[in-house]
Every structure is written in structure tokens, then in C-alpha cells.
């Protein structure tokens, strides 16, 4: 070992020895108060408070032991300098853990003994808490290897008092009712130290929260997978999976990423807090935490989560209502037309060539409906037209509208169809088949007339309040006339349609038919081969 290394080790041992002397007095005072309170409670027969006093006494002895061993072991061999910051963090963490237990159990005990007749027990407990609080406030200044302790204290005394005084005047006193909680929820406490888990869980349960606690990062992930939580209080330093890694995994999970996380650590350094906040933590608290501050942070997180949950609920409701609206629109308008409306088109009107148009009308429906109830009539039409709609979707045919017991459909618009004539012919044959099925179900004897023609049309939206997508043109008029001149359960088609369907379908000449506005037209009846 070089002379420089020897000097560094010696300097480190001197620093630790000085640190031990700085800590011995307050730590011994803490241990003394803990023993006095424990003895008094045992002597005066207060069994309800003894379990927590045992925990306080054990933590005080643990703290005293750590200070006594300060110049021994590997820490004494670790030189200051580049490792000083890490050494400080480790030492603060070791000392804060028992201090956290002393202060936490002490504060809960002070609430428990508030109604006891023993004023001396309450007074000694107050002295214990004052000593623990004072040591916590001075711990960061005492455990500092990289700067001169006395220089730091003097600078702090000169400037800190003025800053704190100004800030306290600006903020004013905290208005807080003891044990008042504005938000409650399901909280998961994650800490590998049993005393920390117990303290935190008991305090949260007192304030009305549902609490689960686990001792490791792996157990935390399993608990989150098995149960629903509103908030996670997550220790940063754990042996298996550290708190930062648990946080990263939560934020990568779609189900867990919206759960707020408050990181809790005994490390008094800013970089860890920044990294956790950047990774998605809602907040960051140093150990030991002030109960009022902890309550405020938890309330704030739960409050924000409630609003986020409401926001998600409203968004889902909006999505559901939007989906219902779109489904309703699809019963009125073609999907492509809906898309154009959503893009802001105010006027939709297009010309299409080679569109096949079908008109169908039930024969004898008016007379038969007079003999049945209105409900039966509507039920029949709903079942029949639903069958026609399903057939149209299967064949790529677009239903245009129904008028009473009449049904209109087209093939070739607004979406192109590779063979609109064959599609509309297949549609017509299927309509007769499905009419038979519905008639058998209801026991009705109705038949249908169908007319088909093909040619150019204009299609667009009319109306503003109850708009419809409609089709106009000579082709539409001819198809309507062919339906009117058809026969029951026959498909009446024009010559243009017949020429296109020769081969795959059977065609029976009807002869010349006088069509209003068109004169005589050669027409045919369509059937299957």
C-alpha cells in the first residue's frame, strides 16, 4: 500500500471516529429515554403500549450498536474522496432505518397514551420524540465526509434561519385536523424492513385505508397482478428487485401504468428522486416521513387518481356512444359516405355508371296487415327486412331504403362491385328464398314482386335533420316500373340485365311491356337454372 493510500485510510478512520463522537450523545439520549419510558410503562402496568415500546427500545439499541461499530469493518478501510458520496448515502440509510422506527412508533404511541392518567409517561415519550426529531434534522449535516462539518454548520446558521423564517411567514400555519382524511383507497406498501411496513400499514389503516404490505419487489409485482390498488408506496432500496425496477415494470404494463406510485427511501439525494419522477413516479418521500406530509401526499395522489379514473370512465362512455352512433349511421348511410361526412364534406352527390337497381314489393301485404295486430305486422316486416339486409351484406349489395313494405337496393355504389348485375340477380333470388322461410315461421301467405334494371345513376345525401342516402335517374325509374309490372314471386328484368346474365341464370322472355316514359321494352323473368 502506498503512502497516499495509507494517509487516505487514516483520514477516513479519523472522520468516522469524529462522526461517532458527534452521534454518541444524541443516540445515548435516545436510548436512555427509550429505556425510561419502557420501565415506567412496565411498572405502571400499561400492557397495551408495551409491544410498541419494545420495538422502540430494540430500534434504539440497534442505532446505538451501529454508532459503536462505526470505526470497525469495511467502512473504516474505505477511503474518502470519489467514494465519499456513496459512503454517506449508505451510512445515512443505516442510521435512518432505526430512527424511522423510533419516531414512527413513538408518534403512534403518543396518540395512544393521550388519554392515560400518567403525565410522566407522556412527558418522557415527548422527550424521546424531540430527541429523535432533533437527531434526524442534524443527521445530514453530521454525516458529511466531503466538506468541513463546522463550516457547513456556520453557513447554515447564517443563511438558513432567514430563509426558513421568510418561508414560514409566507406559508402560514398548517390548518389540519388530526386523523382527518379526505381520500381513502386501497394501498400497497412495499418495504423489505418489517418495522417500516408495520408502522406505515398501521398508520394508513388508522386513517381508513385498505392496506396490503409485501417485503420485496417480486412480491409487489405478484400482489399487483392478483389485486387492484389505488396507490403504491414503494421502497427504493430492496434486495431482490429494487423499487426503481418495479416502477419501470409497472409503467410498462397497460393495466398497472395508471396506478400512482410514491417512492420512499432513506437516501437523501436528488438524483434518485429525479430518475424516479422521470420514470413515472407520482411523488418521492425521504425516510422517516412526516405523518402530515405523508397524509397530504397520499390524499393528493388518490384525489388525482379518482379524477383520472373518472376521465377514463367518461372517455369509455364517449367511445361507446360514438360506436353506437356509428352503428346507427351504418343503418342509414354507407360506410364510405359516413367517412366523407366525418371529413367535413357538406354536400355529397356523385354520378355512377353501370349500377344495378332492385325494387321489391310485397303482394297483398296491405290486405293481410288489416287482419293482424300492429305488433305482429311490425314484427314480420322487421324479421323479413333484417333477412334481406343480411343477404345484402353477404353479397356486397347496398340497401338504399324501405318504404312501407317496399325494399330498394343497388349494386355498384358507393363501393365498386366486380359484377354488380350478377350480385343484384343473386340478391333477388335469395330474397324470394328468405321470404319463404319467414312466411313459414309466421304462417303468412305473402309473395313478392321484384324488378331489376342497370345503368347510370346519381347518388347523394338529402335532408339535414333526418337525412338519407338516395339514388335518382332513369335507371331507377325503369327498375321501379319493372317491379310494378312483375308477377308474384317473379323477378322481372330488362333486356340489358338479361343479356348480361345469359348462361349462369335461367331467363324466360316476358315479351314487350309498355313502360311509362320509355315506350315498349323487351323484358324477361329471371330464375335459377
LINWO-V265777 format. One record per backbone hydrogen bond with DSSP energy under -1.0 kcal/mol. CO is the residue of the C=O (numbers start at 1). NH is the residue of the N-H. E is the energy in kcal/mol with one decimal. If there is no record, write none. Layout:
((CO NH E) (CO NH E))
This chain:
((2 6 -2.3) (3 7 -2.5) (4 8 -2.1) (5 9 -2.4) (6 10 -2.5) (7 11 -2.7) (8 12 -2.4) (9 13 -2.4) (10 14 -2.3) (11 15 -2.4) (12 16 -2.3) (13 17 -2.4) (14 18 -2.5) (15 19 -2.5) (16 20 -2.6) (17 21 -2.0) (18 22 -2.0) (19 23 -1.8) (20 24 -2.0) (23 27 -2.4) (24 28 -2.9) (25 29 -2.2) (26 30 -2.2) (27 31 -2.6) (28 32 -2.6) (29 33 -2.6) (30 34 -2.5) (31 35 -2.3) (32 36 -2.4) (33 37 -2.8) (34 38 -2.2) (35 39 -2.7) (36 40 -2.6) (37 41 -2.5) (38 42 -2.2) (39 43 -2.5) (40 44 -2.3) (41 46 -2.0) (46 49 -1.2) (49 53 -2.1) (50 54 -2.8) (51 55 -1.6) (52 56 -2.3) (53 57 -2.7) (54 58 -2.5) (55 59 -2.3) (56 60 -2.4) (57 61 -2.3) (58 62 -2.2) (59 63 -2.5) (60 64 -2.4) (61 65 -2.4) (62 66 -2.2) (63 67 -2.0) (64 68 -2.4) (65 69 -1.9) (67 70 -1.4) (69 72 -1.9) (81 84 -1.4) (83 87 -2.5) (84 88 -2.6) (85 89 -2.3) (86 90 -2.4) (87 91 -2.2) (88 92 -2.8) (89 93 -2.3) (90 94 -2.2) (91 95 -2.2) (92 96 -2.8) (93 97 -1.6) (95 99 -1.5) (96 100 -3.2) (97 101 -1.7) (98 102 -2.6) (99 103 -2.7) (100 104 -2.7) (101 105 -2.5) (102 106 -2.0) (103 107 -2.4) (104 108 -1.8) (105 109 -2.5) (106 110 -2.3) (107 111 -1.3) (108 112 -1.9) (109 113 -2.7) (113 116 -1.3) (117 119 -1.2) (118 122 -1.5) (119 123 -2.4) (120 124 -2.7) (121 125 -2.1) (122 126 -2.2) (123 127 -2.1) (124 128 -2.2) (125 129 -2.1) (126 130 -2.4) (127 131 -2.4) (128 132 -2.3) (129 133 -2.7) (130 134 -2.5) (131 135 -2.2) (132 136 -2.2) (133 137 -2.2) (134 138 -1.7) (135 139 -1.1) (138 142 -2.4) (139 143 -3.0) (142 144 -1.8) (148 152 -2.0) (149 153 -2.4) (150 154 -2.4) (151 155 -2.2) (152 156 -2.4) (153 157 -2.7) (154 158 -2.2) (155 159 -2.1) (156 160 -2.2) (159 163 -2.0) (160 164 -2.9) (161 165 -2.3) (162 166 -2.3) (163 167 -2.5) (164 168 -2.7) (165 169 -2.0) (166 170 -1.9) (167 171 -2.7) (168 172 -2.5) (177 180 -1.6) (185 210 -2.3) (186 230 -2.9) (186 231 -1.4) (187 212 -2.2) (188 233 -2.9) (189 214 -2.5) (190 235 -2.2) (193 197 -2.1) (194 198 -2.8) (195 199 -2.8) (196 200 -2.5) (197 201 -2.8) (198 202 -2.5) (199 203 -2.2) (200 204 -2.4) (201 205 -2.7) (202 206 -2.1) (203 207 -1.1) (204 209 -2.1) (205 208 -1.7) (210 187 -3.2) (212 189 -3.1) (214 191 -2.0) (216 220 -1.8) (217 221 -2.2) (218 222 -1.9) (219 223 -2.6) (220 224 -2.4) (221 225 -1.5) (222 226 -1.6) (223 227 -1.8) (231 188 -2.4) (232 262 -2.8) (233 190 -2.8) (234 264 -2.8) (236 243 -2.0) (242 246 -1.9) (243 247 -2.5) (244 248 -2.3) (245 249 -2.3) (246 250 -2.4) (247 251 -2.3) (250 253 -1.3) (253 257 -2.1) (256 259 -2.0) (260 232 -1.9) (261 282 -2.4) (261 283 -1.4) (262 234 -2.5) (263 285 -3.3) (264 236 -1.9) (265 287 -2.8) (267 269 -1.0) (270 274 -2.4) (271 275 -2.7) (272 276 -2.3) (273 277 -2.5) (274 278 -2.6) (275 279 -1.7) (276 281 -2.7) (277 280 -1.1) (283 263 -2.3) (285 265 -1.9) (290 294 -3.1) (291 295 -2.6) (292 296 -2.2) (293 297 -2.6) (294 298 -2.7) (295 299 -2.7) (296 300 -2.4) (297 301 -2.4) (298 302 -2.9) (299 303 -2.6) (300 304 -2.4) (301 305 -2.5) (302 306 -2.5) (303 307 -2.0) (304 308 -2.5) (305 309 -3.2) (306 310 -2.5) (307 311 -2.5) (308 312 -2.8) (309 313 -2.4) (310 314 -2.8) (311 315 -2.7) (312 316 -2.6) (313 317 -2.3) (314 318 -2.7) (315 319 -2.7) (316 320 -2.8) (317 321 -2.9) (318 322 -2.8) (319 323 -2.5) (320 324 -2.5) (321 325 -2.6) (322 326 -2.6) (323 327 -2.5) (324 328 -2.5) (325 329 -2.7) (326 330 -2.2) (329 332 -1.7) (329 333 -4.0) (334 338 -2.0) (335 339 -2.2) (336 340 -1.7) (337 341 -2.2) (338 342 -2.5) (339 343 -1.2) (340 345 -2.0) (341 344 -1.7) (348 461 -2.0) (350 459 -3.0) (352 457 -2.5) (355 455 -2.2) (356 411 -2.1) (357 453 -1.8) (358 409 -2.0) (359 451 -2.6) (360 407 -2.6) (361 449 -2.7) (364 368 -2.0) (365 369 -3.0) (366 370 -1.0) (368 371 -1.7) (369 372 -1.1) (373 377 -2.2) (374 378 -2.6) (375 379 -2.4) (376 380 -2.2) (377 381 -2.4) (378 382 -2.6) (379 383 -2.2) (380 384 -2.7) (381 385 -3.0) (382 386 -1.8) (383 387 -1.6) (384 388 -2.0) (385 389 -2.7) (386 390 -2.3) (387 391 -2.0) (388 392 -2.4) (389 393 -2.2) (390 394 -1.9) (391 395 -1.7) (392 397 -2.6) (398 410 -2.5) (401 408 -2.4) (403 406 -2.1) (405 362 -1.1) (406 403 -1.7) (407 360 -2.1) (408 400 -2.4) (408 401 -1.2) (409 358 -3.0) (410 398 -2.9) (411 356 -2.3) (419 423 -2.2) (420 424 -2.4) (421 425 -2.2) (422 426 -2.5) (423 427 -2.0) (424 428 -2.0) (425 429 -2.1) (426 430 -2.3) (427 431 -2.0) (428 432 -1.5) (429 433 -1.6) (430 434 -2.6) (431 435 -2.0) (432 436 -1.6) (433 437 -1.5) (434 438 -2.4) (435 439 -2.7) (436 440 -2.1) (437 441 -1.7) (438 442 -2.3) (439 443 -2.6) (439 444 -1.2) (447 363 -3.1) (448 489 -2.6) (449 361 -2.2) (450 492 -3.1) (451 359 -2.4) (452 494 -1.3) (453 357 -3.2) (455 355 -2.6) (457 352 -2.7) (458 472 -3.0) (459 350 -3.1) (460 470 -2.6) (462 468 -1.9) (468 462 -2.2) (470 460 -1.9) (472 458 -2.3) (473 477 -1.7) (474 478 -2.4) (475 479 -2.1) (476 480 -2.1) (477 481 -2.1) (478 482 -2.7) (479 483 -1.8) (480 484 -1.8) (481 485 -1.9) (483 486 -1.1) (487 490 -1.9) (490 450 -1.8) (491 526 -2.5) (492 452 -2.3) (493 524 -2.5) (494 498 -2.4) (495 499 -2.7) (496 500 -1.3) (497 501 -1.4) (501 505 -1.6) (506 527 -2.6) (508 525 -3.1) (511 523 -1.9) (513 521 -2.5) (515 518 -2.5) (515 519 -2.1) (519 515 -3.2) (521 513 -2.3) (523 510 -2.6) (523 511 -1.1) (524 493 -3.2) (525 508 -2.8) (527 506 -2.6))
